[in-house]
Amino acid sequence: MNWTLVAAVLLSTAGLLLLGVLGARLWLDAARLARAVDGASRALAEAAEEIPVRG
């Protein structure tokens, strides 16, 4: 068997696995960021309700 072909297949498989892991980490980070933004916007909305309105 041609070892160059085996090495190319192994390297491409390792690259795809790495891309999968990085994609999963990116998804988790985006979900965590979305929760943080949601919490911050809720806190701002609650704080805005406490501001007296002159009119």
Contacts in CASP RR format, 6 or more apart in sequence:
PFRMAT RR
TARGET T0000
AUTHOR 0000-0000-0000
METHOD contacts of the structure
MODEL  1
MNWTLVAAVLLSTAGLLLLGVLGARLWLDAARLARAVDGASRALAEAAEE
IPVRG
END
